[in-house]
């Protein structure tokens, strides 16, 4: 763990905020001078806003009353909630300043930053999800798909903590009509509480009902879906060198493996070249097992939802039961293990992947499992609130 991670911990109650110490981080320095739309942020640039948010947060009684792990997650999320604005801010032709996509990009940036610093997995992922969804309480109550979106959020983080981030974000700025937005945040809290997903995932009658709800729009969460699934397919996900091959051998020695790396070697196609033939061969192998009703392991990096979805769609079409297993080790271990592989991936390529990787979650599978080795989070790992998720 990088000693610098200690600088991101929330200060003791009533202690001053560490503004000068935070300047050692380039992503903090980049927020200073980054413009914002004066309609929504009349207070000034992104760093001025971030400071105001943190000052507001540490004075909120609801934040001060939280247990330490939750207090740390909310504090970090407030520090990082606009971290991607310098990368996404544009000035339109009419002079309006926008930062479209900064929440999703902020999730990815927060994950890379915290992974490189060695933050505990559960803390990191809770922070990343709070960053990703930090604007949703402002307007969820007005959406037609409010329950579906609340269910999605509750599957990956806690909605009550998200409401705290949103409140600090709103109060830590100068904007028009803040009262209306604060009312929307309060309605978000009431809505989630009414549906039983304010502090825990939205309940479902079964894992298959949850899986179907997130795959098929229009489903009601309380209606049990007949479980017609067949054999379980293990879908691995993780950066190169994380230990996916080792996990497959140790946990599932009896199962055949569809390995994209093996097909690359078989076809003589290295990383970075056209992967079409590799994917086609892998899918045909998988279809063969699915037609036989045979369980197997799909072994690939699967680091972005857009890349996972074709695989999960194929498996779902054959009524497979899907277990997503994300594999992770600390970054120094990962780089060392990658170097020892027969077909090592260039480190620069791994670091590019780290800029975009999206952890799987329980909205994508019947069961999501995080196999995290070398995590220094201790009991903090048990704070994960994801439905159907275990951390081993």
C-alpha positions in Angstrom: 0.0 0.0 0.0 1.3 3.4 -1.0 1.8 5.6 2.2 0.1 8.4 0.3 -3.2 6.7 0.8 -3.2 8.0 4.4 -3.6 11.5 3.0 -7.0 10.6 1.6 -8.4 9.4 4.9 -11.0 11.7 6.5 -9.5 13.9 9.3 -10.5 13.3 12.8 -13.8 15.0 13.7 -13.2 18.7 14.2 -9.7 18.5 12.8 -8.8 20.8 9.9 -9.0 19.5 6.3 -5.6 18.7 4.8 -5.7 21.1 1.8 -2.0 21.6 1.5 -1.1 17.8 1.8 -3.7 17.0 -1.0 -1.7 19.2 -3.4 0.8 16.4 -3.9 -1.8 14.6 -6.2 -1.8 15.7 -9.8 -5.5 15.0 -10.1 -6.2 17.4 -7.2 -4.0 20.1 -8.8 -5.8 19.7 -12.1 -9.2 20.6 -10.6 -7.9 24.1 -9.7 -8.7 26.4 -12.6 -11.1 24.0 -14.3 -14.1 26.2 -15.2 -17.7 25.3 -14.4 -21.1 26.6 -15.6 -21.9 29.7 -13.5 -25.6 28.8 -13.6 -24.9 25.7 -11.5 -21.6 26.6 -10.0 -21.4 30.3 -9.4 -18.8 29.6 -6.6 -15.9 29.1 -9.2 -13.7 26.3 -10.4 -13.9 22.6 -9.6 -11.4 22.8 -6.8 -13.2 25.6 -5.1 -16.4 23.6 -5.3 -14.7 20.4 -4.0 -13.4 22.2 -1.0 -16.8 23.6 -0.3 -18.3 20.2 -0.6 -15.9 18.7 1.9 -16.3 21.5 4.3 -20.1 21.1 4.1 -19.8 17.3 4.5 -17.8 17.3 7.7 -20.3 19.6 9.3 -23.3 17.4 8.5 -24.6 15.6 11.6 -25.6 12.6 9.5 -22.0 12.1 8.2 -20.5 12.6 11.7 -22.8 9.9 13.1 -21.7 7.2 10.5 -19.3 4.4 11.5 -15.8 5.0 10.4 -15.8 2.8 7.2 -18.9 4.5 5.9 -17.6 8.0 6.9 -14.4 7.3 4.9 -16.2 6.1 1.8 -18.5 9.2 1.7 -15.6 11.6 2.4 -13.5 10.0 -0.4 -16.5 10.1 -2.8 -17.0 13.8 -2.1 -13.3 14.4 -2.7 -13.3 12.5 -6.0 -16.9 13.2 -7.3 -15.7 15.7 -9.9 -12.3 14.3 -10.5 -13.0 13.8 -14.2 -14.2 17.3 -14.9 -10.8 18.5 -16.1 -10.9 15.7 -18.7 -14.5 16.2 -19.8 -15.1 19.9 -19.5 -15.9 21.7 -22.8 -17.0 25.2 -23.6 -19.8 25.2 -26.1 -20.2 27.7 -28.9 -22.7 29.6 -26.9 -20.3 29.9 -24.0 -21.9 27.3 -21.8 -19.5 25.1 -19.8 -20.4 21.4 -19.8 -18.7 18.3 -18.4 -20.9 15.6 -19.9 -20.0 12.1 -18.8 -17.9 13.2 -15.9 -19.7 10.9 -13.4 -19.0 7.7 -15.4 -15.4 8.8 -16.3 -15.0 9.8 -12.6 -15.8 6.2 -11.6 -13.0 4.9 -13.8 -10.5 7.5 -12.7 -11.3 6.9 -9.0 -10.8 3.2 -9.5 -7.4 3.6 -11.1 -6.3 6.2 -8.5 -7.3 4.1 -5.6 -6.1 0.8 -7.0 -2.6 2.3 -7.6 -2.6 3.6 -4.0 -3.6 0.2 -2.7 -6.9 1.1 -1.2 -8.9 -1.8 0.2 -11.2 -3.3 -2.5 -14.5 -2.8 -0.7 -13.8 0.8 0.2 -12.6 1.5 -3.3 -15.6 0.0 -5.1 -18.0 1.7 -2.7 -16.4 5.1 -3.5 -16.4 4.4 -7.2 -20.1 3.6 -7.3 -20.8 6.7 -5.2 -18.9 8.8 -7.8 -20.6 7.1 -10.7 -24.1 7.8 -9.4 -23.5 11.0 -7.4 -26.0 13.1 -9.5 -28.8 10.7 -9.6 -30.6 11.8 -6.3 -31.0 15.2 -7.9 -33.5 13.9 -10.4 -34.4 10.2 -9.9 -37.9 11.0 -8.6 -38.8 12.5 -12.0 -37.8 9.5 -14.0 -40.2 6.9 -15.3 -37.6 4.2 -14.6 -37.0 5.4 -11.0 -37.5 2.0 -9.4 -35.2 0.2 -11.8 -32.5 2.8 -11.4 -32.8 2.7 -7.6 -32.6 -1.1 -7.7 -29.4 -0.8 -9.9 -27.8 1.7 -7.4 -28.8 -0.4 -4.4 -27.2 -3.5 -5.9 -23.7 -1.8 -6.0 -23.7 0.8 -3.2 -25.9 2.2 -0.4 -28.5 4.7 -1.4 -28.4 6.5 2.0 -24.7 7.2 1.6 -25.3 8.3 -2.0 -27.9 10.8 -0.6 -25.3 12.2 1.7 -22.8 12.7 -1.1 -25.6 14.4 -3.2 -26.5 16.7 -0.3 -22.9 17.8 0.3 -22.5 18.3 -3.4 -25.6 20.5 -3.6 -24.9 22.5 -0.4 -21.2 23.0 -1.4 -22.0 25.3 -4.3 -23.8 28.5 -5.3 -26.7 27.8 -7.7 -30.2 28.8 -8.5 -33.1 27.1 -6.7 -31.1 24.8 -4.3 -34.3 24.2 -2.3 -35.9 22.3 -5.1 -32.9 20.0 -5.6 -32.7 19.4 -1.8 -36.4 18.4 -1.9 -35.6 15.9 -4.7 -32.8 14.4 -2.6 -35.2 14.0 0.3 -37.7 12.4 -2.1 -35.0 10.1 -3.3 -34.4 8.9 0.3 -38.1 8.5 0.9 -38.5 6.5 -2.3 -35.7 4.2 -1.6 -36.9 3.7 2.0 -40.4 2.9 0.7 -39.1 0.2 -1.6 -36.7 -1.3 1.0 -33.5 -0.4 -0.7 -32.2 2.6 1.2 -29.5 0.8 3.2 -29.5 -2.6 1.4 -30.1 -4.0 -2.0 -33.7 -4.0 -3.4 -35.0 -7.4 -2.4 -35.9 -10.1 -5.0 -37.6 -13.4 -4.6 -34.6 -15.3 -6.1 -31.3 -14.8 -7.8 -32.9 -15.7 -11.2 -35.6 -13.1 -10.6 -33.0 -10.4 -9.9 -31.0 -11.5 -13.0 -34.1 -11.4 -15.2 -35.2 -8.0 -13.8 -32.0 -6.4 -14.9 -31.9 -8.0 -18.3 -35.5 -7.5 -19.3 -37.1 -4.1 -19.1 -40.6 -4.0 -17.7 -40.2 -6.7 -15.1 -41.5 -6.1 -11.6 -38.9 -6.8 -8.9 -41.4 -8.6 -6.6 -42.6 -11.1 -9.1 -40.7 -14.5 -9.0 -39.5 -15.7 -12.3 -39.6 -19.4 -13.0 -36.0 -20.7 -12.8 -35.3 -22.7 -16.0 -31.6 -22.2 -15.9 -29.3 -25.1 -16.8 -25.6 -25.7 -15.9 -23.6 -22.9 -14.2 -21.0 -21.2 -16.4 -18.1 -19.4 -14.6 -17.2 -16.1 -16.3 -13.8 -14.8 -15.1 -12.8 -11.1 -15.2 -9.6 -9.4 -14.3 -6.5 -7.6 -15.5 -3.7 -9.7 -17.1 -1.6 -11.2 -14.4 -4.3 -11.2 -11.8 -4.3 -15.0 -11.5 -7.4 -16.0 -13.5 -5.7 -19.1 -14.9 -4.5 -20.2 -11.4 -8.0 -19.7 -10.0 -9.6 -21.7 -12.7 -7.2 -24.6 -12.2 -7.6 -24.6 -8.4 -11.3 -24.0 -8.0 -12.7 -25.7 -11.1 -10.2 -28.4 -12.1 -12.9 -30.6 -13.5 -14.4 -28.0 -15.9 -13.3 -27.3 -19.4 -12.0 -23.8 -20.0 -12.7 -21.5 -22.9 -9.6 -19.3 -22.9 -9.1 -16.4 -25.2 -5.4 -16.5 -24.4 -5.3 -20.2 -25.5 -7.0 -19.4 -28.7 -4.6 -16.5 -29.4 -1.7 -18.9 -29.0 -3.5 -21.5 -31.1 -4.2 -19.0 -33.9 -1.0 -17.1 -33.6 -2.7 -13.8 -33.0 -1.0 -11.6 -30.4 -2.7 -9.0 -28.1 -3.4 -5.7 -30.0 -4.1 -7.3 -33.4 -7.5 -8.1 -34.8 -9.2 -10.3 -32.2 -12.2 -11.3 -34.4 -11.0 -14.9 -35.2 -10.1 -15.4 -31.5 -13.6 -14.3 -30.4 -15.3 -16.4 -33.0 -13.4 -19.6 -32.1 -14.1 -19.0 -28.4 -17.8 -18.5 -28.9 -18.1 -21.6 -31.1 -16.3 -23.7 -28.4 -18.7 -22.2 -25.8 -21.7 -23.0 -27.9 -20.6 -26.6 -28.1 -20.6 -26.9 -24.3 -23.9 -25.0 -24.0 -25.6 -27.3 -26.5 -24.4 -30.3 -24.4 -25.6 -28.7 -21.2 -22.1 -28.8 -19.9 -20.7 -26.4 -17.3 -17.5 -24.6 -18.2 -15.2 -21.6 -17.5 -15.0 -18.6 -19.8 -11.6 -17.1 -19.1 -10.9 -13.6 -20.5 -10.2 -10.1 -19.1 -13.8 -9.0 -19.5 -12.8 -5.6 -18.1 -15.7 -3.5 -19.5 -19.4 -4.0 -19.4 -19.6 -3.5 -23.2 -17.2 -6.4 -23.7 -18.8 -8.7 -21.2 -22.4 -8.2 -22.5 -22.0 -10.2 -25.7 -20.7 -13.1 -23.7 -23.4 -12.8 -21.0 -26.0 -12.5 -23.7 -24.8 -15.7 -25.4 -24.9 -17.6 -22.1 -28.3 -16.1 -21.1 -29.7 -17.1 -24.5 -28.8 -20.8 -23.7 -30.4 -20.5 -20.2 -27.1 -20.9 -18.5 -26.7 -19.9 -14.8 -24.0 -17.3 -14.7 -21.4 -16.8 -12.0 -19.2 -13.8 -12.5 -15.9 -14.0 -10.7 -13.7 -10.9 -10.6 -10.0 -11.7 -9.8 -7.7 -9.1 -8.3 -4.3 -8.8 -6.7 -2.4 -5.7 -5.6 -0.8 -3.8 -8.5 2.9 -4.7 -7.7 1.9 -8.4 -7.5 0.0 -8.1 -10.7 2.9 -6.6 -12.6 5.3 -9.2 -11.2 3.0 -12.1 -12.1 2.4 -10.7 -15.6 6.1 -10.5 -16.2 6.5 -14.2 -15.3 3.9 -15.3 -17.8 4.9 -17.0 -21.0 2.9 -14.4 -23.0 3.4 -11.3 -20.9 1.3 -8.2 -21.8 3.3 -5.0 -22.0 3.0 -3.0 -18.8 1.9 0.1 -20.8 -1.0 -1.9 -22.2 -2.0 -3.0 -18.7 -2.0 0.6 -17.5 -4.2 1.6 -20.4 -6.6 -1.1 -19.4 -6.6 0.3 -15.8 -7.9 3.6 -17.1 -11.0 2.0 -18.4 -11.7 -1.1 -16.4 -15.2 -1.6 -14.9 -15.7 -4.1 -12.1 -18.6 -6.6 -12.8 -21.5 -6.4 -10.4 -24.6 -8.3 -9.3 -26.8 -6.7 -12.0 -25.0 -8.7 -14.6 -25.1 -12.3 -13.3 -26.9 -14.7 -11.0 -24.0 -14.5 -8.6 -21.1 -12.0 -8.5 -18.0 -13.0 -6.5 -14.8 -10.9 -6.0 -11.7 -13.1 -5.5 -9.4 -10.5 -4.0 -5.9 -11.6 -2.8 -3.6 -9.4 -0.7 -6.3 -6.9 0.2 -5.3 -5.0 3.3 -8.9 -4.0 4.1 -9.4 -6.7 6.7 -12.9 -6.6 8.0 -13.6 -3.7 5.7 -14.2 -6.3 2.9 -17.3 -7.4 4.7 -18.9 -3.9 4.2 -19.8 -4.8 0.6 -23.6 -4.5 0.2 -23.9 -6.0 -3.3 -26.7 -8.4 -3.9 -25.4 -11.9 -4.6 -21.8 -10.9 -4.0 -19.3 -12.7 -1.8 -15.6 -11.7 -1.3 -13.1 -14.5 -0.8 
